[in-house]
């Protein structure tokens, strides 16, 4: 079975219409989850907890998309070679 990890994180944005964080040192890492459903539940809980602050945003990153095991090397690995 393929494992599809998801990262949930968020923080205060410079502007509600952008995705630039005001201070990257203050990014809140909620956690890494084994499937989208559990990541979505964590994302939703954090988004609802911070709903009164228009500058706060939480995101779900699909970690399984960062590395395709079927390819010989990722573009990052090729930089080292």
Secondary structure as UniProt FT lines:
FT   STRAND          6..13
FT   TURN            16..17
FT   HELIX           24..26
FT   STRAND          28..33
FT   HELIX           36..49
FT   TURN            50..52
FT   TURN            54..55
FT   STRAND          56..62
FT   HELIX           63..65
FT   TURN            69..70
FT   HELIX           75..80
//
